[in-house]
Amino acid sequence: MVETKPPARFTVLLPIEKDGWHETVMRLLEPQGVHSLVAHSGREALGLLESADIHAAVLDTNMPQLGGLQVIKLMREMRGRMPPPAILLTQSLSNSLLREALGMHVFSVLSKPVDFNLLLDALARLLRRYHENRWPSES
């Protein structure tokens, strides 16, 4: 399990990817004051979403143990409320996946391989929409 530390101004959950893109994303976000947590599996992501103050979750449809949409569904059932806004990554984008993601209030769906500019843009839009263009206050 990845060690959690007190949140920076904004905390993002990232899935660990074999190609290491999560490390690049972390290096891009860190100078902006963004703290990143990483999850090796859907179960680990679910645990981090329950235990840490996460402001945005980037989840993969094909995470080991639980896919991103399953994590979102379980978070709703466990908390009885909406999980943090999510960006979903997928290898195979389809109309049925988009419908399912929209029905679950996923903020954005991005195709893999992930374009860093699109991911950063989606995170910036998420910050504007859900946090009124301000860093969430530390708790």
URGI-V361594 format. One record per residue. BURIAL is b if it has 16 or more other ideal C-beta (glycine too) atoms within 10 Angstrom, else e. Layout:
# URGI-V361594
burial->(BURIAL & BURIAL)
This chain:
# URGI-V361594
burial->(e & e & e & e & e & e & b & b & e & b & b & b & b & b & b & b & b & e & e & e & b & b & e & e & b & b & e & e & b & e & e & e & e & b & b & b & b & b & b & e & e & b & b & b & b & b & e & b & b & e & e & b & e & b & b & b & b & b & b & b & b & e & b & e & e & b & b & b & b & b & b & b & e & b & b & e & e & e & e & e & e & e & b & b & b & b & b & b & b & b & e & e & e & e & e & e & b & e & e & b & b & e & e & b & e & b & b & b & b & b & e & b & e & b & e & e & e & e & b & e & e & b & b & e & e & b & b & e & e & e & b & e & e & e & e & b & e & e & e)
